[in-house]
Amino acid sequence: MVTRDERIRLIDGYNLEISDLEPQDAGDYVCQISDKINRDQVHTVEILVPPSVRAIPTSGQLQARKGGPITLECKGSGNPVPSIYWTKKVRNEKVVFYAYGLMRKYCENL
């Protein structure tokens, strides 16, 4: 099935132009030239997307009971995929939590 996409057009008769790029436009595009032997030229397109972050709940405000658990959620997206780590401000120190429960403390003027 062939679908028409107004964002894609040929320019100068041979060059493919895609406007208003979206993440789903990433992939391999093949130009095939044929005389008696087929020759392919593959162009790989990667779409870079700035990182974004979303807290859940969006207000970022949570309450918990003493002795109970709490889960703080943060969703990050982008291409390349951004690194996410957590910090907690405590007076003049910042506690940094890395993946797998590793933790480091260092002093900083906050």
C-alpha positions as CSV (number, residue, x, y, z in Angstrom):
1,M,0.0,0.0,0.0
2,V,1.4,3.4,-1.0
3,T,0.2,6.5,0.9
4,R,0.8,10.1,-0.1
5,D,2.7,12.3,2.4
6,E,2.8,16.0,1.6
7,R,6.0,16.4,3.6
8,I,8.0,14.2,1.2
9,R,9.0,15.4,-2.3
10,L,11.7,15.0,-5.0
11,I,13.8,18.1,-5.7
12,D,16.1,18.5,-8.7
13,G,14.5,15.3,-10.0
14,Y,16.6,13.0,-7.8
15,N,17.0,14.3,-4.3
16,L,14.5,13.3,-1.6
17,E,13.4,16.1,0.8
18,I,11.4,15.4,4.0
19,S,10.0,18.4,5.8
20,D,8.7,18.7,9.3
21,L,10.6,15.7,10.6
22,E,9.0,13.4,13.2
23,P,10.7,10.7,15.2
24,Q,8.9,8.0,13.1
25,D,10.8,9.4,10.0
26,A,14.0,7.8,11.4
27,G,15.3,4.8,9.5
28,D,17.1,3.7,6.3
29,Y,16.3,5.4,3.0
30,V,17.5,3.6,-0.1
31,C,18.3,5.3,-3.4
32,Q,18.5,2.7,-6.2
33,I,20.3,3.5,-9.5
34,S,19.8,1.1,-12.3
35,D,21.5,0.7,-15.6
36,K,22.3,-2.9,-16.2
37,I,23.4,-3.4,-12.6
38,N,21.4,-2.2,-9.7
39,R,23.3,0.0,-7.3
40,D,21.9,1.0,-3.9
41,Q,22.9,4.0,-1.7
42,V,21.6,3.8,1.8
43,H,21.1,6.9,3.9
44,T,20.4,6.3,7.6
45,V,18.4,9.1,9.3
46,E,18.4,9.6,13.0
47,I,16.0,12.2,14.5
48,L,17.4,14.0,17.5
49,V,14.7,15.0,20.1
50,P,15.6,17.3,23.0
51,P,15.2,15.7,26.4
52,S,11.9,16.3,28.3
53,V,11.0,15.3,31.8
54,R,7.6,14.6,33.4
55,A,6.9,14.2,37.1
56,I,4.1,11.9,38.3
57,P,2.0,13.4,39.8
58,T,2.5,16.6,37.7
59,S,2.4,18.8,40.8
60,G,5.4,16.9,42.2
61,Q,3.8,17.0,45.7
62,L,3.4,13.7,47.6
63,Q,2.4,12.7,51.1
64,A,3.3,9.5,52.9
65,R,2.8,8.0,56.3
66,K,5.6,7.5,58.7
67,G,7.0,4.0,58.3
68,G,5.3,3.5,54.9
69,P,6.8,3.3,51.5
70,I,6.7,6.0,48.8
71,T,7.5,5.9,45.1
72,L,8.7,9.0,43.3
73,E,8.2,8.8,39.6
74,C,10.0,10.7,36.9
75,K,9.6,9.9,33.2
76,G,12.3,11.1,30.8
77,S,12.3,10.9,27.0
78,G,14.4,12.1,24.1
79,N,16.9,10.9,21.5
80,P,19.4,10.1,22.6
81,V,17.7,8.8,25.7
82,P,18.6,11.1,28.6
83,S,20.3,9.9,31.8
84,I,18.1,10.3,34.9
85,Y,19.3,10.5,38.5
86,W,17.8,11.8,41.7
87,T,19.1,14.3,44.3
88,K,17.8,15.3,47.7
89,K,18.7,18.7,49.1
90,V,19.6,18.5,52.8
91,R,20.9,21.8,54.3
92,N,24.2,22.5,52.6
93,E,24.6,19.0,51.1
94,K,23.2,17.3,48.1
95,V,22.7,13.6,48.2
96,V,22.9,12.0,44.8
97,F,21.2,8.7,44.1
98,Y,22.4,6.7,41.2
99,A,20.8,3.6,39.6
100,Y,21.0,0.3,41.5
101,G,20.8,2.1,44.9
102,L,24.4,3.5,44.8
103,M,24.7,6.8,46.6
104,R,27.2,9.6,46.9
105,K,27.3,12.7,49.2
106,Y,29.0,15.9,48.6
107,C,28.9,19.4,50.0
108,E,27.6,22.3,47.9
109,N,26.3,25.7,48.6
110,L,22.6,25.5,47.8
